[in-house]
């Protein structure tokens, strides 16, 4: 039949079939493109640098909080500071734009067959990534694949696990009652474990930082894992050698360790004080030690001279030994000990007087001057010996209130010309000798003289410490 002119095109079966095929093709294309985002829909694009893409492929899903928020458009290779890295080109939904800069990205397993997806862990920072920004290394991580875990179980490892399981089974066989009692003892353990776990869960314990530190330690040990394996192999030989002396040698050592630790803890304060004193001693010895390089040759010469001289002193050494033994017997004698005690007491009693009298000689030279003048007082020779020279001191008794009669005031002469008249009284009964508690002066024999005024006691002004110096006879 011929179609009528002016009829509807949708009344043609061919046209309807073509439209149906076109709709199906468009639907299939959209179905394939759905994982990568619908076409002509704007996206929030980020380029995420990772150390290893961990088999993440084109079209992989991106999740945030359990919701699908985008897909991986591609994974490209790149280099960072000379080493290869991967760049994940992520197409995210516009409704999550922008992401804070402290947002982290983790590659995780989606299924047991190895399919991966990218997990977005939303951050809380104020700054954010702009559309098309590159997220640098350090903001991404990856979980351990099940395949990596299974790859650890090589044939020797599987054999070792089987033997370990067999050994544990044999160890537990027939010990059901003991195992039950052990499990019963765990009840108070878990009760005491509760505050420990609460402390670990506290943010102040920084358990997360501790675990990160363990991860860094494991990463640092990974390159030397072969050397560690060899270390355990050699430890096996060492422990096998120690097995022969385990009883009773190692048992006694382990038994003595707790009391040793308790003794060290108890003596710790005294050891600390000794260590501080030793440190101060070495600090004081440092200047002397610094002189040792320069004095080493002199010390060597002195030691060599001693080596040559010491054999000749054998008899003298024997006499010293005999003397030391005699002194030892003398010191053990009760009578001698009593005498030494009295001598010690006398020395202690003389300490203060000697301290007071010492400046009399050390500063003023009075004792030496006295002995010198005393020896010269007997210097006049009369054939049968020497005589003591002296001068008579005349006392004026002619005047009322003179020197020979008691008076309420010091005697003062009525004349200054001398003759049979005498000068006013000058008397210093207790002169300063620079002793403890006295002014620093040597006033004896240096008192000023006034013919008109009586002077009693020490001078009113400091006369200094200069006195006549003495020399050795014949010097």
Secondary structure, DSSP 8 states (H G I E B T S, - for coil): ----TT--GGG-HHHHHHHHHHHHHHHHHHHHHSTT--TT---EEEEEEES--TT--TT-EEEETTEEEEEEEEEEEEEETTEEEEEEEEEE-GGG-S-BTT-EEEEEE-STT--EEEEEE----SSB--TTEEE-TTSEEE---HHHHHHT--HHHHHHHHHHHHHHHHHHTT-HHHHHHHHHHHHHHHHHHHHHHHHHHSGGG-HHHHHHHHHHHHHHHHTTHHHHHHHHHHHHHHHHHHHTTIIIIIHHHHHHHHHHHHHHHHHHHHHHHHHHHHHHHHHHHHHHHHTHHHHHHHHHHHHHHHHHHHGGGHHHHHHHHHHHHHHHHHHH-HHHHHHHHHHHHHHHHHHHHHHHHHHHHHTT-HHHHHHHHHHHHT-EE-SSSEE----------SSTT-TTS--SS----S-SS-TTS----EE-TT--BS-TTS-S-B-TT-----SSS-EESS-SS---S-------TT-
